[in-house]
Amino acid sequence: MTFTKAQTLKSIADLIGAKMIGDENFPVLGTNEIHRVKTGEIVFVNHPKYYDKALHSAATIILIDKEVDCPPGKALLVSEDPFRDFNKINTHFTKITNFGETLHELEVGERTQIHSSVVIGNNVKIGHDCVIFPNVVIGDRTIIGDNVIIQSNTVLGGDAFYYRKVDGNFDRLISVGNVIIENKVEIGNNCTIDRGVTDSTIIGEGSVLDNLIQVGHDTIIGKSVLIASHAAIAGCCVIEDEVTVWGQVGIASGNRVGKGAVLLGKTGVNRDLAGGKTYFGQLAEEFRDYLRKEVKVKNLK
């Protein structure tokens, strides 16, 4: 999330009641998660296992639960509960309406057709020559390009599935990101595309999604990607251009699938996969290797 106006380290520290380490006028440009964070942004960390990753990430400000040595050129915000305070910062700078208020600022391009049953949140932009079918839900801040088709009952911009457990209860990391649908995308019936926690979930130009597909928060799907029914893609994944994902494929969080890869039906992806190859199996492996193993097993009989 990028602030509309740059803040200072002191103003953020005062907002959340944290101790600051660094120049009080140190500029703060926004917040982000570790996998998308950029210079000038805050990232949070609340477990020693991830301290080094956060401290040496692209983040310039680290919201952390313990005072540690601050890397040169960076600043710290020391908080007893970084998760809570990350939410506090994000919701201070981004209004959460959950369709309870109509502020709209809706932009719709020429010749776009939107069925009367479609529910649209605030600050949504829709390009020209789009067709949006009945009962579609479009959440706040969603951006839809030109020549896009969205079939019935699809939801764009639902909350991210991102929780921690505290005293036996689940505590949500509040989603203040958005969804971006680029030009010439087609999305089938009953798909769910979650908005980013602090950044954008992106469906690239010319990609086609079948029915009943889940795309998790902050995932980036490239251009001309084909995804068949019942595929489930977790958050923070990168699916590069021209990938084909067949039915009932599952992709675990944070994995990358290289350009031009083909994932055959029911493949499970638990690691990064190189492009230009065909994969199959409960734990994805190259299809040729899978077939060789099957032949060996049959020959054992």
Backbone bond lengths (Angstrom), bond angles and torsions (degrees), N, CA, C in turn:
res aa  C-N    CA-C-N  psi(-1)  N-CA   C-N-CA  omega(-1)  CA-C   N-CA-C  phi
1 M - - - 1.455 - - 1.524 109.13 -
2 T 1.306 116.54 126.50 1.457 121.71 177.62 1.519 109.05 -99.57
3 F 1.332 117.05 127.94 1.457 120.95 177.47 1.526 110.04 -66.36
4 T 1.319 117.20 147.27 1.459 120.05 177.38 1.522 111.17 -66.96
5 K 1.336 116.01 -25.10 1.459 121.52 177.08 1.526 108.12 -141.16
6 A 1.321 116.77 137.89 1.467 120.93 -179.24 1.534 110.09 -58.20
7 Q 1.334 114.89 138.34 1.464 121.97 176.51 1.532 109.14 -105.11
8 T 1.330 115.89 175.03 1.462 120.63 174.83 1.518 109.59 -111.16
9 L 1.324 115.50 160.03 1.465 120.42 177.16 1.526 110.30 -56.70
10 K 1.333 116.93 -41.30 1.465 120.32 -178.98 1.529 111.58 -64.85
11 S 1.328 117.42 -41.73 1.468 119.21 -177.81 1.527 110.92 -64.59
12 I 1.337 117.31 -36.90 1.467 120.42 178.38 1.527 110.01 -72.38
13 A 1.338 117.00 -41.41 1.465 120.61 177.87 1.529 110.73 -59.87
14 D 1.338 116.61 -42.46 1.467 120.40 178.77 1.527 111.02 -65.53
15 L 1.324 117.36 -37.17 1.465 121.82 -178.72 1.522 111.72 -60.73
16 I 1.346 116.30 -41.93 1.469 119.44 -174.47 1.526 112.77 -106.26
17 G 1.327 117.65 -1.91 1.463 120.55 179.60 1.517 113.32 69.64
18 A 1.332 116.61 36.29 1.465 121.53 -178.37 1.519 110.75 -101.38
19 K 1.330 114.99 158.55 1.461 120.57 172.86 1.523 108.29 -81.79
20 M 1.316 117.36 133.80 1.463 119.36 179.40 1.519 110.40 -105.36
21 I 1.304 115.83 142.93 1.461 123.11 174.50 1.519 106.46 -124.08
22 G 1.315 115.93 107.51 1.457 122.43 -176.19 1.522 109.46 139.11
23 D 1.315 115.96 174.82 1.454 122.77 179.95 1.526 109.66 -62.18
24 E 1.323 116.92 130.12 1.465 120.11 -177.65 1.524 112.65 -62.45
25 N 1.333 117.46 -21.58 1.462 121.64 178.20 1.528 113.18 -94.79
26 F 1.323 116.37 7.70 1.465 121.81 177.97 1.541 108.51 -54.24
27 P 1.347 119.21 126.37 1.474 120.14 -176.00 1.521 113.20 -73.82
28 V 1.323 115.35 139.21 1.461 122.24 177.59 1.531 107.13 -123.21
29 L 1.330 117.21 120.55 1.466 121.84 -172.23 1.518 114.03 -100.25
30 G 1.363 117.11 -17.57 1.457 119.10 -178.44 1.508 111.29 168.23
31 T 1.333 116.06 -167.09 1.464 122.38 177.65 1.518 109.07 -128.19
32 N 1.328 115.93 158.80 1.458 118.90 175.65 1.521 109.90 -165.84
33 E 1.342 114.31 162.82 1.456 120.28 173.56 1.523 109.47 -81.40
34 I 1.319 115.88 162.46 1.455 122.15 -171.37 1.525 112.78 -58.59
35 H 1.328 118.56 -35.29 1.461 121.57 -174.87 1.521 112.99 -78.69
36 R 1.353 117.43 -12.39 1.466 120.12 -179.07 1.534 112.35 -125.97
37 V 1.314 117.44 2.70 1.459 120.52 -170.48 1.528 111.34 -67.28
38 K 1.349 115.09 146.58 1.460 122.10 -178.68 1.531 109.60 -127.64
39 T 1.322 115.32 167.58 1.459 121.98 177.92 1.530 110.44 -55.08
40 G 1.323 115.84 134.27 1.457 121.13 179.28 1.517 113.87 93.86
41 E 1.344 117.12 -5.44 1.465 120.75 -176.01 1.524 111.86 -105.03
42 I 1.348 114.55 160.49 1.465 122.78 176.65 1.521 108.97 -93.04
43 V 1.318 116.47 135.40 1.461 121.41 167.32 1.524 107.01 -121.91
44 F 1.338 117.56 148.04 1.466 118.47 179.35 1.524 110.66 -109.40
45 V 1.324 115.58 150.41 1.461 121.51 176.25 1.522 107.77 -146.44
46 N 1.337 116.34 135.35 1.467 119.91 -176.82 1.525 111.81 -135.99
47 H 1.335 116.80 26.16 1.468 120.36 177.21 1.526 108.27 -147.10
48 P 1.364 117.72 131.15 1.464 120.77 -178.53 1.522 114.08 -53.92
49 K 1.317 117.02 -28.92 1.467 121.40 -179.52 1.530 111.63 -58.45
50 Y 1.335 115.93 -29.49 1.465 119.98 -174.20 1.527 113.35 -110.19
51 Y 1.342 117.13 7.21 1.470 119.48 -179.07 1.529 111.61 -56.38
52 D 1.340 117.24 -53.03 1.468 120.51 -175.74 1.523 111.80 -60.57
53 K 1.331 116.29 -40.74 1.463 120.04 -179.86 1.524 110.56 -61.06
54 A 1.330 116.29 -43.81 1.466 119.96 -179.26 1.527 111.44 -70.39
55 L 1.328 116.08 -44.78 1.464 120.29 -176.78 1.525 112.29 -64.52
56 H 1.321 116.69 -30.06 1.468 120.32 -178.17 1.519 112.72 -107.50
57 S 1.323 116.12 17.33 1.458 121.07 175.06 1.531 109.29 -81.01
58 A 1.336 115.06 -177.36 1.465 119.51 177.00 1.523 112.24 -71.19
59 A 1.334 117.23 -12.04 1.466 120.71 -179.85 1.518 111.08 -59.58
60 T 1.328 115.86 142.20 1.457 120.82 176.66 1.520 111.53 -97.24
61 I 1.336 116.66 -25.09 1.461 121.21 179.21 1.526 107.71 -123.87
62 I 1.330 116.70 127.66 1.461 121.17 -178.54 1.520 108.45 -113.07
63 L 1.332 115.42 120.20 1.468 123.12 175.01 1.521 106.39 -90.49
64 I 1.338 117.28 112.13 1.465 122.33 -165.95 1.522 110.54 -136.15
65 D 1.321 117.22 156.33 1.466 120.43 -175.73 1.527 113.68 -96.68
66 K 1.325 117.66 8.95 1.460 120.92 179.18 1.518 109.19 -150.51
67 E 1.315 117.18 140.87 1.462 120.24 177.67 1.527 109.53 -73.57
68 V 1.315 116.72 121.91 1.465 123.32 -179.46 1.520 108.21 -132.31
69 D 1.347 116.09 173.36 1.463 119.94 176.07 1.521 109.56 -64.65
70 C 1.318 115.69 130.55 1.459 121.05 -177.65 1.521 109.95 -90.98
71 P 1.328 118.34 125.54 1.471 120.28 178.10 1.529 110.91 -60.70
72 P 1.322 117.45 150.26 1.470 121.07 179.32 1.534 111.48 -57.24
73 G 1.322 115.75 139.79 1.451 120.76 176.59 1.517 114.08 80.42
74 K 1.344 116.87 5.93 1.456 120.09 -179.26 1.525 110.41 -123.12
75 A 1.329 115.23 177.49 1.462 121.22 178.39 1.523 109.02 -139.97
76 L 1.330 115.66 156.90 1.462 121.55 179.01 1.527 110.39 -119.49
77 L 1.324 114.41 146.50 1.463 122.69 166.17 1.520 105.98 -119.64
78 V 1.329 116.89 111.95 1.462 121.58 -175.15 1.527 108.35 -96.14
79 S 1.332 115.00 119.48 1.463 121.85 -173.32 1.523 109.46 -131.82
80 E 1.323 116.74 148.00 1.465 119.20 175.57 1.526 111.40 -72.10
81 D 1.336 117.63 -18.78 1.460 121.15 -177.86 1.535 109.66 -148.05
82 P 1.334 117.34 82.93 1.474 119.93 -177.88 1.523 113.83 -60.10
83 F 1.329 117.77 -36.67 1.471 121.36 179.46 1.527 109.81 -58.66
84 R 1.332 116.13 -50.41 1.467 121.11 179.39 1.522 111.16 -60.41
85 D 1.338 116.11 -44.62 1.455 119.50 -175.11 1.530 112.80 -75.02
86 F 1.326 117.71 -27.05 1.463 120.67 172.23 1.530 109.06 -63.02
87 N 1.330 116.41 -44.06 1.465 120.13 174.45 1.524 111.87 -59.73
88 K 1.324 115.71 -41.44 1.464 119.65 -177.35 1.526 110.93 -63.89
89 I 1.328 116.43 -42.62 1.471 120.02 178.05 1.526 110.27 -62.80
90 N 1.325 115.69 -48.35 1.463 119.92 -175.13 1.526 112.33 -62.83
91 T 1.339 116.88 -43.70 1.464 119.07 -177.76 1.532 112.09 -76.94
92 H 1.324 117.20 -18.44 1.468 119.97 174.15 1.523 110.39 -69.03
93 F 1.330 116.31 -38.12 1.465 120.47 -175.22 1.526 113.35 -98.26
94 T 1.332 118.66 -9.09 1.462 121.73 177.62 1.525 109.07 -130.83
95 K 1.317 116.22 121.34 1.465 120.67 -178.49 1.527 109.24 -74.33
96 I 1.330 117.75 126.86 1.459 123.41 176.85 1.527 107.78 -99.60
97 T 1.335 116.64 115.22 1.466 119.34 -176.40 1.524 113.01 -107.46
98 N 1.357 117.26 -27.85 1.478 121.00 -179.07 1.529 111.95 48.79
99 F 1.325 115.77 41.46 1.467 123.98 177.57 1.528 112.20 64.98
100 G 1.330 117.43 11.16 1.459 120.14 179.79 1.517 113.18 -81.36
101 E 1.328 116.88 -22.78 1.463 121.36 178.82 1.521 108.69 -127.09
102 T 1.313 116.47 143.61 1.454 120.78 176.93 1.522 108.55 -106.41
103 L 1.320 115.16 101.27 1.461 121.25 177.48 1.534 109.60 -105.54
104 H 1.255 113.50 -21.37 1.460 129.74 177.08 1.524 117.83 47.50
105 E 1.318 122.17 -91.18 1.462 122.11 -168.09 1.532 109.46 53.03
106 L 1.319 115.05 48.50 1.457 122.07 -178.15 1.525 110.19 -84.24
107 E 1.335 116.35 132.53 1.463 121.93 174.69 1.527 108.26 -116.55
108 V 1.328 116.42 126.82 1.464 121.50 179.96 1.521 108.76 -130.13
109 G 1.338 115.47 130.45 1.453 120.27 -178.60 1.519 113.43 -77.64
110 E 1.300 115.62 172.38 1.469 122.12 -177.94 1.524 111.61 -66.13
111 R 1.332 114.33 144.06 1.471 124.25 173.71 1.527 113.37 66.78
112 T 1.307 117.86 9.78 1.466 120.71 176.03 1.523 110.00 -77.18
113 Q 1.333 116.43 136.10 1.459 122.64 -179.77 1.530 109.50 -110.12
114 I 1.336 115.72 121.82 1.463 121.51 -179.57 1.519 107.99 -124.69
115 H 1.337 117.83 119.53 1.463 120.70 -179.59 1.529 109.95 -63.71
116 S 1.319 115.43 149.16 1.467 120.87 -175.65 1.525 113.44 -63.65
117 S 1.346 118.68 -19.65 1.472 121.37 -178.71 1.523 113.09 -87.10
118 V 1.318 117.10 -4.45 1.467 120.59 -179.11 1.532 109.79 -68.61
119 V 1.332 116.71 136.52 1.466 122.14 177.84 1.524 108.40 -105.60
120 I 1.322 116.09 125.68 1.463 121.27 -174.28 1.521 109.48 -123.56
121 G 1.331 115.99 130.74 1.456 121.71 178.31 1.518 112.27 -79.51
122 N 1.317 114.99 -159.05 1.458 122.03 -175.55 1.519 112.33 -94.93
123 N 1.331 115.13 151.91 1.466 122.39 175.83 1.526 111.71 56.63
124 V 1.329 115.60 44.49 1.466 122.43 179.52 1.524 109.19 -100.20
125 K 1.330 115.47 141.01 1.461 121.56 176.58 1.528 108.82 -122.56
126 I 1.333 116.69 128.40 1.458 122.70 179.42 1.516 107.96 -127.02
127 G 1.330 117.05 129.52 1.458 121.73 -175.40 1.516 113.49 -76.98
128 H 1.321 115.42 -166.30 1.469 120.48 -177.32 1.533 111.55 -89.71
129 D 1.342 114.60 157.59 1.469 122.88 175.30 1.526 113.55 58.62
130 C 1.316 117.24 33.61 1.472 121.53 176.24 1.528 109.53 -94.46
131 V 1.334 115.93 156.54 1.463 121.87 173.40 1.528 107.35 -128.43
132 I 1.343 115.84 120.72 1.457 120.98 -178.45 1.522 107.88 -121.29
133 F 1.329 115.79 116.04 1.456 123.45 -169.90 1.538 111.58 -82.04
134 P 1.355 117.01 174.89 1.466 120.28 -175.64 1.531 114.52 -58.70
135 N 1.341 113.53 146.43 1.470 123.62 170.43 1.527 114.16 66.81
136 V 1.296 117.82 17.93 1.466 120.77 171.98 1.528 108.31 -73.32
137 V 1.338 116.19 144.28 1.467 122.03 175.56 1.527 107.86 -118.16
138 I 1.313 116.02 127.58 1.469 122.02 -178.23 1.520 107.73 -121.55
139 G 1.332 116.15 111.91 1.456 121.42 -174.42 1.520 113.96 -77.04
140 D 1.321 114.95 170.11 1.465 122.35 -179.49 1.524 111.98 -51.30
141 R 1.320 114.78 141.34 1.466 125.28 171.36 1.533 114.08 70.19
142 T 1.324 117.80 6.96 1.461 120.48 178.97 1.527 110.11 -66.11
143 I 1.332 115.29 140.87 1.468 121.94 177.62 1.523 107.93 -121.13
144 I 1.330 116.53 123.01 1.456 122.87 -179.07 1.522 108.14 -119.68
145 G 1.326 116.58 129.51 1.458 121.13 -177.10 1.513 113.08 -78.26
146 D 1.331 116.06 -157.54 1.460 123.19 -177.79 1.529 111.10 -91.10
147 N 1.350 115.55 152.40 1.464 121.83 174.72 1.530 112.65 56.67
148 V 1.315 115.90 41.78 1.462 122.25 179.68 1.527 109.29 -101.10
149 I 1.345 116.06 139.87 1.463 122.09 174.24 1.521 108.67 -116.38
150 I 1.339 116.10 127.46 1.462 120.95 177.75 1.524 107.54 -126.01
151 Q 1.333 116.39 115.13 1.455 121.34 -175.87 1.536 111.87 -80.66
152 S 1.327 115.53 172.35 1.463 122.76 -170.08 1.535 114.16 -58.97
153 N 1.337 113.98 145.27 1.475 124.21 171.25 1.523 114.58 69.82
154 T 1.296 117.23 9.52 1.464 119.95 176.30 1.534 109.82 -78.85
155 V 1.334 115.65 145.09 1.468 121.84 179.27 1.522 109.23 -118.83
156 L 1.310 115.75 121.17 1.466 121.94 175.44 1.521 108.76 -108.27
157 G 1.326 116.79 121.63 1.451 119.31 174.34 1.504 115.81 95.11
158 G 1.342 117.53 29.56 1.462 120.05 171.14 1.524 110.65 -71.92
159 D 1.330 116.41 167.86 1.467 120.66 -179.36 1.520 112.18 -64.88
160 A 1.311 115.95 147.77 1.459 121.71 173.09 1.524 110.41 -66.48
161 F 1.325 115.83 148.30 1.470 122.07 175.20 1.528 106.89 -90.68
162 Y 1.332 115.58 85.14 1.462 121.38 -172.69 1.527 107.26 -144.72
163 Y 1.336 116.62 107.24 1.461 122.18 -174.03 1.531 111.09 -135.49
164 R 1.312 114.54 160.26 1.456 121.45 163.89 1.528 107.13 -126.15
165 K 1.336 116.19 161.16 1.463 119.96 -180.00 1.515 109.21 -106.83
166 V 1.332 116.23 124.46 1.465 122.58 -178.90 1.523 108.43 -131.31
167 D 1.324 116.40 120.65 1.467 121.86 178.81 1.526 111.73 52.03
168 G 1.323 115.25 40.69 1.453 120.50 176.71 1.512 115.35 81.45
169 N 1.325 116.84 -0.36 1.468 121.02 179.98 1.521 110.43 -116.06
170 F 1.338 115.98 153.88 1.456 121.09 178.86 1.525 109.93 -92.78
171 D 1.322 115.39 130.78 1.451 123.66 -177.63 1.526 107.95 -114.50
172 R 1.328 117.41 122.79 1.462 122.57 -173.53 1.533 112.21 -84.15
173 L 1.338 115.96 138.64 1.452 120.20 165.05 1.527 106.37 -83.22
174 I 1.304 116.57 117.07 1.468 121.57 -170.19 1.525 110.53 -72.77
175 S 1.333 115.23 134.55 1.458 121.39 -175.97 1.527 110.76 -88.74
176 V 1.335 116.46 120.23 1.469 120.63 177.83 1.531 111.04 -120.84
177 G 1.334 116.77 10.03 1.456 120.96 177.00 1.521 110.91 -84.11
178 N 1.339 115.39 -155.74 1.460 118.48 -178.90 1.521 110.60 -151.62
179 V 1.342 114.93 -174.76 1.457 122.78 173.98 1.523 107.72 -119.76
180 I 1.330 115.94 136.85 1.464 121.50 174.50 1.525 108.20 -120.10
181 I 1.324 115.99 121.00 1.464 122.41 175.19 1.524 106.97 -108.24
182 E 1.320 117.32 115.11 1.457 120.27 -176.19 1.537 111.10 -79.95
183 N 1.313 117.03 178.73 1.460 123.23 -174.64 1.533 112.50 -60.55
184 K 1.343 114.86 148.30 1.465 123.74 170.69 1.528 113.16 61.00
185 V 1.312 116.79 29.97 1.465 121.62 175.45 1.527 108.89 -90.65
186 E 1.338 116.09 142.32 1.458 121.43 173.05 1.526 108.61 -120.90
187 I 1.330 115.65 128.71 1.466 121.90 -178.56 1.522 108.02 -123.16
188 G 1.340 116.78 128.42 1.459 122.27 -175.05 1.515 113.72 -77.33
189 N 1.333 114.98 -167.53 1.463 122.56 -178.97 1.527 111.78 -76.34
190 N 1.331 115.33 144.31 1.474 121.55 171.36 1.525 113.62 59.49
191 C 1.314 116.93 37.39 1.464 120.69 172.55 1.530 109.17 -93.87
192 T 1.329 116.22 153.33 1.462 121.37 178.43 1.522 108.46 -131.01
193 I 1.310 115.34 119.87 1.467 121.35 -178.20 1.526 107.21 -122.31
194 D 1.327 115.77 107.80 1.467 121.04 -175.36 1.522 111.23 -76.83
195 R 1.315 115.47 144.92 1.464 118.87 176.38 1.520 110.50 -75.35
196 G 1.314 116.23 159.98 1.455 120.36 177.21 1.513 112.02 -66.32
197 V 1.327 115.94 155.03 1.463 119.63 175.17 1.523 109.29 -66.64
198 T 1.324 117.05 -51.04 1.463 120.80 178.24 1.520 112.37 -130.88
199 D 1.323 117.83 -3.51 1.460 122.66 -177.39 1.528 108.16 -130.14
200 S 1.323 116.97 -155.44 1.463 121.49 -174.69 1.519 112.01 -110.64
201 T 1.333 115.72 138.81 1.455 122.22 162.97 1.523 105.92 -88.65
202 I 1.337 117.29 128.28 1.464 120.44 -169.34 1.527 110.66 -124.50
203 I 1.337 115.83 131.44 1.458 122.27 170.63 1.525 106.68 -111.11
204 G 1.341 116.74 116.76 1.446 121.85 -170.15 1.516 114.66 -75.07
205 E 1.297 115.06 162.20 1.462 123.71 -175.78 1.525 112.22 -54.56
206 G 1.334 114.57 134.15 1.453 120.74 174.76 1.512 115.64 77.30
207 S 1.318 118.53 4.50 1.468 120.89 179.74 1.525 110.58 -78.46
208 V 1.345 115.88 150.38 1.453 122.11 -178.08 1.517 109.11 -127.92
209 L 1.335 116.44 125.47 1.459 122.63 178.65 1.524 109.31 -114.39
210 D 1.319 115.92 131.55 1.463 123.17 176.77 1.534 108.90 -75.08
211 N 1.313 117.23 -165.22 1.464 122.54 179.79 1.530 111.96 -80.38
212 L 1.331 115.52 158.11 1.469 122.33 169.44 1.527 112.79 56.49
213 I 1.311 115.62 54.45 1.464 121.71 -179.94 1.528 108.83 -118.61
214 Q 1.338 116.14 137.06 1.457 122.26 175.94 1.524 109.15 -108.89
215 V 1.325 115.70 128.86 1.466 121.76 173.84 1.524 107.26 -122.28
216 G 1.325 116.65 120.63 1.456 121.86 -176.00 1.515 113.79 -79.74
217 H 1.331 114.85 172.00 1.460 122.63 -173.87 1.520 113.03 -61.60
218 D 1.322 115.59 141.02 1.469 124.21 173.72 1.522 113.52 65.54
219 T 1.321 117.88 10.47 1.458 120.26 176.16 1.526 109.34 -75.83
220 I 1.322 115.50 143.59 1.462 121.74 178.22 1.521 108.23 -116.33
221 I 1.317 115.98 117.31 1.457 121.99 175.88 1.524 107.63 -105.35
222 G 1.312 116.65 128.26 1.453 121.58 -172.76 1.517 114.05 -74.75
223 K 1.313 115.47 -163.21 1.457 122.35 -177.80 1.530 110.63 -85.20
224 S 1.328 115.29 145.00 1.477 122.91 174.94 1.526 112.15 55.39
225 V 1.318 116.31 41.93 1.467 122.28 175.34 1.531 108.22 -93.03
226 L 1.338 116.25 137.40 1.464 121.99 178.98 1.524 108.21 -113.32
227 I 1.357 116.94 123.29 1.461 121.22 -177.61 1.526 108.82 -126.29
228 A 1.335 116.51 122.24 1.462 121.92 -178.03 1.531 111.33 -87.62
229 S 1.317 115.07 172.19 1.454 123.27 -172.61 1.529 114.20 -57.99
230 H 1.328 114.76 146.96 1.474 124.46 174.82 1.530 113.44 69.94
231 A 1.310 119.35 11.20 1.461 120.08 173.69 1.524 109.13 -71.68
232 A 1.334 115.79 145.64 1.468 121.55 179.42 1.518 108.66 -130.94
233 I 1.318 116.17 115.54 1.463 122.24 -177.41 1.520 107.57 -114.31
234 A 1.318 116.53 118.08 1.463 121.23 -176.73 1.531 110.78 -72.96
235 G 1.320 115.29 178.09 1.454 121.04 -178.67 1.513 113.58 -69.37
236 C 1.332 114.86 155.87 1.466 123.19 170.69 1.525 113.44 66.85
237 C 1.326 117.97 22.57 1.464 121.33 176.68 1.523 109.88 -90.90
238 V 1.335 115.09 159.99 1.466 121.64 171.74 1.516 107.57 -126.43
239 I 1.327 116.25 118.50 1.458 122.84 176.51 1.529 105.57 -109.13
240 E 1.302 117.26 109.29 1.460 120.11 -173.53 1.530 111.49 -73.52
241 D 1.325 116.21 175.27 1.460 122.67 -174.74 1.531 112.54 -57.49
242 E 1.347 114.82 146.18 1.463 123.88 169.01 1.530 113.65 63.18
243 V 1.307 116.85 24.64 1.467 121.13 173.73 1.530 109.02 -80.71
244 T 1.339 116.40 144.97 1.456 121.93 173.71 1.524 108.86 -114.06
245 V 1.331 116.30 125.57 1.465 122.48 -179.05 1.526 107.38 -119.17
246 W 1.335 117.06 111.97 1.459 119.76 -177.70 1.532 111.53 -87.16
247 G 1.317 116.82 179.22 1.448 122.80 -167.94 1.517 115.23 -59.33
248 Q 1.329 115.44 142.61 1.465 125.31 174.34 1.528 113.40 62.84
249 V 1.302 117.40 21.86 1.465 120.59 172.00 1.523 108.87 -71.86
250 G 1.334 116.26 141.51 1.458 121.64 174.57 1.516 110.17 -122.02
251 I 1.326 117.00 130.92 1.464 121.68 -178.86 1.523 108.27 -122.11
252 A 1.329 116.07 119.95 1.462 121.15 -177.39 1.524 111.26 -73.74
253 S 1.313 115.46 161.38 1.459 123.10 -174.23 1.531 113.02 -57.96
254 G 1.327 114.90 137.99 1.455 121.15 169.70 1.508 115.85 81.25
255 N 1.321 119.20 9.86 1.462 121.22 -177.90 1.526 111.73 -96.67
256 R 1.335 115.12 155.32 1.467 122.98 -179.89 1.519 109.14 -117.99
257 V 1.337 115.55 134.65 1.465 121.82 175.01 1.519 107.29 -114.08
258 G 1.337 116.09 123.20 1.450 121.38 -172.82 1.516 114.15 -72.05
259 K 1.312 115.32 162.30 1.462 123.43 -176.07 1.526 111.89 -54.61
260 G 1.337 115.34 132.53 1.450 121.29 173.55 1.512 115.72 77.17
261 A 1.325 118.27 4.95 1.466 120.24 177.93 1.527 110.28 -68.94
262 V 1.343 115.85 153.53 1.454 122.50 175.32 1.520 108.04 -121.70
263 L 1.341 116.73 124.17 1.460 122.09 177.56 1.520 107.65 -107.13
264 L 1.322 116.92 110.07 1.453 121.22 -178.53 1.530 110.95 -71.58
265 G 1.340 116.41 162.98 1.456 121.88 -173.36 1.515 114.01 -52.46
266 K 1.336 115.64 137.29 1.465 125.08 177.34 1.526 114.26 69.01
267 T 1.315 117.55 13.90 1.466 120.09 175.79 1.535 109.75 -68.63
268 G 1.329 116.00 140.25 1.453 122.03 175.08 1.516 110.36 -108.83
269 V 1.320 117.49 126.19 1.462 121.90 -175.97 1.523 109.26 -110.11
270 N 1.336 115.75 113.67 1.462 120.55 -179.94 1.523 112.45 -121.11
271 R 1.344 116.72 13.93 1.466 121.84 179.93 1.523 107.93 -157.28
272 D 1.323 116.53 168.28 1.457 120.33 175.80 1.527 109.98 -66.19
273 L 1.338 115.94 141.39 1.460 121.27 179.47 1.521 109.95 -120.38
274 A 1.331 116.15 135.51 1.464 121.39 178.71 1.524 109.85 -69.39
275 G 1.310 116.22 152.99 1.453 121.39 179.71 1.518 112.73 -77.87
276 G 1.342 114.62 167.07 1.448 121.28 173.89 1.511 115.57 74.05
277 K 1.325 118.71 13.84 1.462 121.98 -178.25 1.531 109.80 -128.18
278 T 1.341 115.29 161.23 1.454 121.53 178.20 1.522 108.92 -106.97
279 Y 1.356 116.05 134.47 1.459 121.18 -173.92 1.531 110.62 -124.68
280 F 1.356 113.72 152.43 1.461 120.22 177.25 1.520 108.54 -156.11
281 G 1.318 116.10 156.66 1.462 120.83 172.98 1.511 112.93 118.82
282 Q 1.338 114.19 158.69 1.464 120.40 179.57 1.516 110.98 -57.60
283 L 1.342 116.33 -39.92 1.458 122.35 168.00 1.521 105.51 -115.40
284 A 1.302 116.89 109.49 1.464 122.76 -166.17 1.532 112.75 -49.75
285 E 1.332 114.95 131.21 1.455 122.51 172.22 1.525 107.23 -140.94
286 E 1.328 115.99 162.64 1.455 118.63 179.44 1.526 109.72 -59.29
287 F 1.321 115.95 136.56 1.460 121.52 -173.11 1.529 111.60 -58.78
288 R 1.321 117.65 -37.37 1.471 119.84 179.34 1.524 111.22 -63.70
289 D 1.329 116.40 -39.51 1.465 119.69 177.67 1.523 110.55 -65.37
290 Y 1.319 116.53 -40.03 1.458 120.83 177.50 1.530 110.85 -60.01
291 L 1.318 116.72 -45.39 1.468 120.34 -179.15 1.532 111.18 -64.16
292 R 1.330 117.18 -39.97 1.468 120.21 178.06 1.524 110.52 -60.65
293 K 1.311 117.03 -41.88 1.468 120.69 178.61 1.519 111.04 -63.91
294 E 1.337 116.98 -41.15 1.461 120.69 179.00 1.529 111.27 -61.42
295 V 1.318 116.19 -40.62 1.479 120.24 179.27 1.527 110.03 -64.58
296 K 1.335 116.52 -42.97 1.473 119.91 179.27 1.523 111.78 -62.33
297 V 1.352 116.00 -40.98 1.464 119.69 179.47 1.520 110.48 -64.35
298 K 1.312 117.67 -42.09 1.470 121.32 179.46 1.522 111.37 -64.29
299 N 1.331 116.43 -36.66 1.467 120.78 -178.65 1.537 112.31 -71.89
300 L 1.332 117.07 -14.62 1.459 120.04 177.84 1.512 111.83 -74.87
301 K 1.334 117.31 -19.39 1.474 121.59 -175.86 1.534 111.22 -73.56
